[in-house]
Amino acid sequence: MRRKWTEAGILLVILAVMAALMWSFTRQDYQYERYETGSVHYVKARTTEILEQELTVSGSGGEYLTGYQKLVVEFLEGDRKGETQEIENYVTVQHHVIAEEGRTLIICADEPDNAEPYYSVYNYSRGNGIWILAAGFLLLVVLVGRKQGFLSCVGLLFTMCMVFCYLLPQLYN
């Protein structure tokens, strides 16, 4: 009996400390300045041609390629679907996206109304691989767990829908 009271007391102390920390963080006046990003959006594009490429090996063990690429990409979605555009891709240790012909990329398109648009390589497009992994995971859970596995997948999908369709949009609002 005494042990239960001790555990309950420790739990109450931890909860009180967490509540005090949350209260103190909400009382601080944070300075937040948002830059205008309304003209920036991300689109899929396929590399059709590499016009120039100057990549050199760097790093202490020679594990990174750094340099410059000049690409021709074809937009696969959005207002410019089917159009081609020349893009410069700077490959650094922090931004290590090396384009290859035929590879699908995510392009950061900054298209303000009163200035010339600017395009840069943002990342590789990994959408298909993620969907294949998710489908494989759900299939394995159903095969191993049968009815319980199916019901757990339904619960997992419901939870994800609630988080992505309700909770996150409400947090952003």
Secondary structure as the mmCIF struct_conf table of DSSP 4:
data_model
#
loop_
_struct_conf.conf_type_id
_struct_conf.id
_struct_conf.beg_label_comp_id
_struct_conf.beg_label_asym_id
_struct_conf.beg_label_seq_id
_struct_conf.end_label_comp_id
_struct_conf.end_label_asym_id
_struct_conf.end_label_seq_id
HELX_RH_AL_P HELX_RH_AL_P1 ARG A 2 ARG A 27
BEND BEND1 GLN A 28 GLN A 28
TURN_TY1_P TURN_TY1_P1 GLY A 38 SER A 39
STRN STRN1 VAL A 40 SER A 58
BEND BEND2 GLY A 59 GLY A 59
TURN_TY1_P TURN_TY1_P2 SER A 60 GLY A 61
BEND BEND3 GLY A 62 GLY A 62
STRN STRN2 TYR A 64 PHE A 75
BEND BEND4 GLU A 77 GLY A 78
TURN_TY1_P TURN_TY1_P3 ASP A 79 GLY A 82
STRN STRN3 THR A 84 VAL A 91
BEND BEND5 VAL A 93 HIS A 95
TURN_TY1_P TURN_TY1_P4 GLU A 101 GLY A 102
STRN STRN4 THR A 104 ASP A 110
TURN_TY1_P TURN_TY1_P5 ASP A 113 ASN A 114
BEND BEND6 ALA A 115 ALA A 115
STRN STRN5 TYR A 118 TYR A 124
HELX_RH_AL_P HELX_RH_AL_P2 GLY A 127 MET A 162
HELX_RH_PI_P HELX_RH_PI_P1 VAL A 163 LEU A 167
HELX_RH_AL_P HELX_RH_AL_P3 LEU A 168 TYR A 172
#
